Amino acid sequence: MRRTLFPLALGTLLALLTGCATSLVNFDAPEIDLVGLKPLTSRGMEARFAVQLRVLNPNTLPLNVDGLHYQVYLRDQRVLSGVSAEPVRIPGYGEDVVDLEASAGVLGSLALLRDLMSNPPQSGLPYRLEVKLSVDRSPRPLRIQREGMLRLSGG
């Protein structure tokens, strides 16, 4: 009886481990873009912003995000950062816009303001977005970096 159960248990364990490894091997990192940035009512000396991120899931399985940490750099100055523990579910081969709040870093904002005054942007403002996602299928957080240009509205 023991000789029969051990190979069966070992086979089941190997099948489970192979299934987990296969799902991670076939997993493509999501694409994340900064699609919205608006000032909110400040709290004391802290400036707050509404941040919108578009998350695109290039996988067949849903992407279940348990939490995230993000930073927004404008002209290589870190000006916004935030975290969220709000669960987000992006369907397989789907996308969604995630609404978040961020606080502005005072030193980075002052350095950016000084840079903008001495060198005003002509058409847009270069940005870099760094995101760390905690995803249910990954033992380690996913780190994603995206660069682009924020269009400036003409008033």
Sequence and secondary structure as in RCSB ss.txt:
>XXXX:A:sequence
MRRTLFPLALGTLLALLTGCATSLVNFDAPEIDLVGLKPLTSRGMEARFAVQLRVLNPNTLPLNVDGLHYQVYLR
DQRVLSGVSAEPVRIPGYGEDVVDLEASAGVLGSLALLRDLMSNPPQSGLPYRLEVKLSVDRSPRPLRIQREGML
RLSGG
>XXXX:A:secstr
 HHHHHHHHHHHHHHHHHHHHHHHHT    EEEEEEEEE   BTTB EEEEEEEEE  SSS EEEEEEEEEEEET
TEEEEEEEE   EEE TT EEEEEEEEEE HHHHHHHHHHHHHS  SSEEEEEEEEEEEETT SS EEEEEEEEE
E    
